[in-house]
C-alpha cells in the first residue's frame, strides 16, 4: 500500500509509485534529481527541517511539502 515519502522510515529501501507534483516547475525539479516513478530511494534523515533522501547514489534535501506528494512503497526482496 503506497504511502507518502514524508511518512517513510529511515534507512529502508523504497520504490517511488507515484508523484503528485504541483505544476511543471516542481515536476521538473524532482525529475532532475532522479525522483521518478520506479526509482529506488532511501530516507537518510528526518530530523527537523528538510528530509534528506538518497537516490541513485546522491543525497538531496527535500522539503516536507514535496515529500508528501511522492508516494512510495517498501521494496520487497
N, CA, C and O of each residue as an XYZ file, in Angstrom:
308
protein
N       0.853     -1.182      0.000
C       0.000      0.000      0.000
C       0.895      1.241      0.000
O       1.643      1.450      0.955
N       0.839      2.054     -1.029
C       1.683      3.258     -1.098
C       1.382      4.257      0.026
O       0.247      4.380      0.487
N       2.423      4.958      0.444
C       2.291      5.986      1.476
C       3.237      7.129      1.120
O       4.160      6.938      0.328
N       3.019      8.329      1.700
C       3.877      9.477      1.363
C       5.315      9.285      1.843
O       5.557      8.707      2.903
N       6.248      9.769      1.061
C       7.662      9.712      1.423
C       7.900     10.408      2.759
O       8.797     10.018      3.506
N       7.119     11.417      3.065
C       7.273     12.147      4.331
C       6.998     11.254      5.539
O       7.435     11.571      6.645
N       6.283     10.144      5.350
C       5.948      9.224      6.444
C       6.863      8.000      6.469
O       6.703      7.129      7.323
N       7.809      7.926      5.551
C       8.663      6.747      5.419
C       9.673      6.653      6.552
O      10.155      7.671      7.049
N       9.992      5.425      6.962
C      11.041      5.250      7.977
C      12.418      5.500      7.362
O      12.583      5.454      6.143
N      13.385      5.759      8.208
C      14.762      5.969      7.738
C      15.414      4.641      7.373
O      15.096      3.594      7.937
N      16.339      4.712      6.410
C      17.201      3.591      6.022
C      16.471      2.341      5.546
O      16.934      1.224      5.776
N      15.334      2.525      4.884
C      14.579      1.412      4.308
C      14.480      1.671      2.805
O      14.085      2.766      2.406
N      14.827      0.696      1.961
C      14.697      0.919      0.523
C      13.231      1.054      0.117
O      12.385      0.241      0.491
N      12.958      2.092     -0.651
C      11.585      2.403     -1.071
C      11.548      2.591     -2.581
O      12.506      3.085     -3.176
N      10.452      2.199     -3.191
C      10.265      2.414     -4.626
C       9.192      3.476     -4.816
O       8.124      3.410     -4.207
N       9.485      4.456     -5.667
C       8.511      5.505     -5.953
C       7.398      4.920     -6.814
O       7.655      4.330     -7.864
N       6.170      5.089     -6.361
C       4.999      4.562     -7.054
C       4.328      5.660     -7.878
O       3.900      5.428     -9.008
N       4.243      6.855     -7.297
C       3.538      7.953     -7.964
C       4.075      9.285     -7.451
O       4.454      9.418     -6.288
N       4.097     10.264     -8.346
C       4.488     11.619     -7.962
C       3.325     12.542     -8.293
O       2.884     12.614     -9.440
N       2.840     13.238     -7.293
C       1.722     14.164     -7.458
C       2.233     15.601     -7.392
O       1.874     16.364     -6.494
N       3.066     15.947     -8.348
C       3.699     17.268     -8.370
C       2.684     18.346     -8.714
O       1.729     18.114     -9.456
N       2.911     19.523     -8.163
C       2.090     20.695     -8.472
C       2.825     21.533     -9.497
O       3.810     22.196     -9.174
N       2.359     21.505    -10.709
C       2.962     22.340    -11.735
C       4.211     21.747    -12.348
O       4.805     20.803    -11.825
N       4.596     22.333    -13.482
C       5.749     21.823    -14.228
C       7.065     22.074    -13.518
O       7.974     21.248    -13.600
N       7.189     23.198    -12.822
C       8.439     23.513    -12.128
C       8.768     22.489    -11.071
O       9.906     22.028    -10.980
N       7.783     22.127    -10.269
C       8.005     21.137     -9.213
C       8.313     19.772     -9.831
O       9.218     19.072     -9.378
N       7.566     19.400    -10.854
C       7.803     18.112    -11.515
C       9.196     18.078    -12.130
O       9.887     17.064    -12.028
N       9.619     19.160    -12.763
C      10.930     19.216    -13.387
C      12.044     19.062    -12.350
O      13.007     18.329    -12.573
N      11.913     19.749    -11.227
C      12.944     19.651    -10.180
C      13.078     18.215     -9.693
O      14.193     17.719     -9.532
N      11.961     17.543     -9.456
C      12.012     16.164     -8.980
C      12.649     15.241    -10.019
O      13.427     14.351     -9.676
N      12.316     15.458    -11.278
C      12.907     14.650    -12.349
C      14.409     14.884    -12.447
O      15.174     13.939    -12.645
N      14.837     16.143    -12.309
C      16.258     16.479    -12.417
C      17.111     15.798    -11.359
O      18.264     15.454    -11.620
N      16.561     15.600    -10.177
C      17.348     14.956     -9.124
C      17.153     13.442     -9.107
O      17.686     12.758     -8.233
N      16.396     12.916    -10.064
C      16.257     11.469    -10.197
C      15.073     10.855     -9.498
O      14.954      9.632     -9.434
N      14.182     11.696     -8.964
C      12.988     11.169     -8.317
C      11.923     10.947     -9.388
O      11.147     11.843     -9.720
N      11.912      9.733     -9.914
C      10.990      9.355    -10.979
C      10.248      8.094    -10.568
O      10.733      7.347     -9.719
N       9.084      7.842    -11.148
C       8.371      6.595    -10.827
C       9.280      5.387    -11.078
O       9.983      5.322    -12.087
N       9.252      4.459    -10.166
C      10.012      3.210    -10.124
C      11.444      3.370     -9.596
O      12.135      2.369     -9.405
N      11.903      4.601     -9.357
C      13.237      4.806     -8.772
C      13.242      4.315     -7.326
O      12.239      4.419     -6.620
N      14.379      3.782     -6.899
C      14.530      3.330     -5.515
C      15.206      4.445     -4.726
O      16.253      4.954     -5.125
N      14.597      4.818     -3.606
C      15.115      5.882     -2.747
C      15.227      5.370     -1.314
O      14.689      4.320     -0.963
N      15.940      6.142     -0.501
C      16.095      5.823      0.912
C      16.107      7.122      1.685
O      16.811      8.060      1.311
N      15.337      7.191      2.759
C      15.352      8.365      3.630
C      16.568      8.235      4.531
O      16.690      7.269      5.284
N      17.468      9.209      4.454
C      18.689      9.203      5.256
C      18.429      9.850      6.613
O      18.900      9.363      7.641
N      17.666     10.965      6.608
C      17.413     11.689      7.852
C      16.068     12.397      7.793
O      15.696     12.995      6.783
N      15.350     12.308      8.910
C      14.069     13.013      9.027
C      14.108     14.009     10.180
O      13.074     14.329     10.766
N      15.294     14.493     10.503
C      15.440     15.469     11.584
C      14.594     16.702     11.260
O      14.171     16.867     10.116
N      14.343     17.561     12.234
C      13.586     18.780     11.928
C      14.207     19.521     10.742
O      15.427     19.642     10.629
N      13.354     20.000      9.887
C      13.808     20.642      8.655
C      13.540     19.729      7.480
O      12.676     18.855      7.551
N      14.279     19.927      6.395
C      14.033     19.101      5.214
C      14.408     17.635      5.441
O      15.234     17.313      6.296
N      13.787     16.766      4.662
C      14.087     15.336      4.694
C      15.264     15.104      3.747
O      15.266     15.606      2.623
N      16.251     14.356      4.195
C      17.400     14.026      3.349
C      17.134     12.653      2.731
O      16.934     11.668      3.442
N      17.134     12.605      1.397
C      16.894     11.348      0.694
C      18.104     11.001     -0.163
O      18.847     11.878     -0.605
N      18.283      9.711     -0.384
C      19.341      9.236     -1.265
C      18.678      8.541     -2.446
O      17.837      7.658     -2.276
N      19.072      8.952     -3.639
C      18.557      8.344     -4.864
C      19.709      8.225     -5.849
O      20.420      9.199     -6.097
N      19.891      7.062     -6.398
C      20.951      6.792     -7.374
C      22.326      7.253     -6.896
O      23.109      7.801     -7.671
N      22.613      7.024     -5.608
C      23.925      7.335     -5.057
C      24.149      8.782     -4.653
O      25.226      9.114     -4.157
N      23.173      9.647     -4.847
C      23.312     11.066     -4.473
C      22.299     11.403     -3.387
O      21.220     10.814     -3.320
N      22.663     12.358     -2.539
C      21.765     12.791     -1.456
C      21.235     14.182     -1.742
O      21.948     15.053     -2.240
N      19.955     14.368     -1.412
C      19.281     15.647     -1.638
C      18.403     15.987     -0.447
O      17.854     15.105      0.214
N      18.280     17.287     -0.186
C      17.335     17.773      0.819
C      16.019     18.020      0.106
O      15.975     18.644     -0.955
N      14.958     17.527      0.698
C      13.632     17.636      0.091
C      12.676     18.194      1.128
O      12.554     17.644      2.223
N      12.002     19.276      0.794
C      11.031     19.854      1.715
C       9.909     18.879      2.020
O       9.572     18.025      1.200
N       9.344     19.012      3.187
C       8.277     18.085      3.590
C       7.043     18.191      2.697
O       6.337     17.202      2.504
N       6.779     19.363      2.158
C       5.658     19.521      1.232
C       5.854     18.698     -0.029
O       4.927     18.042     -0.503
N       7.072     18.736     -0.573
C       7.400     17.909     -1.737
C       7.300     16.430     -1.373
O       6.744     15.633     -2.129
N       7.837     16.074     -0.219
C       7.871     14.669      0.202
C       6.469     14.096      0.384
O       6.255     12.903      0.172
N       5.514     14.939      0.775
C       4.132     14.459      0.932
C       3.503     14.087     -0.398
O       2.560     13.297     -0.438
N       4.013     14.646     -1.487
C       3.430     14.399     -2.812
C       4.069     13.231     -3.554
O       3.682     12.919     -4.680
N       5.039     12.591     -2.926
C       5.711     11.439     -3.537
C       5.250     10.186     -2.797
O       5.523     10.020     -1.608
N       4.553      9.315     -3.507
C       4.057      8.084     -2.897
C       5.049      6.956     -3.148
O       5.522      6.759     -4.267
N       5.351      6.227     -2.090
C       6.355      5.161     -2.154
C       5.794      3.882     -1.549
O       4.757      3.887     -0.886
N       6.500      2.796     -1.793
C       6.184      1.516     -1.182
C       7.505      0.852     -0.817
O       8.516      1.095     -1.476
N       7.515      0.037      0.197
C       8.734     -0.654      0.624
C       9.133     -1.650     -0.453
O       8.287     -2.364     -0.993
N      10.420     -1.694     -0.764
C      10.933     -2.651     -1.746
C      10.931     -4.034     -1.106
O      11.543     -4.246     -0.059
N      10.256     -4.944     -1.728
C      10.201     -6.340     -1.248
C      11.237     -7.144     -2.024
O      11.312     -7.056     -3.249
N      12.017     -7.912     -1.315
C      13.059     -8.699     -1.992
C      12.622    -10.117     -2.208
O      13.375    -10.917     -2.764
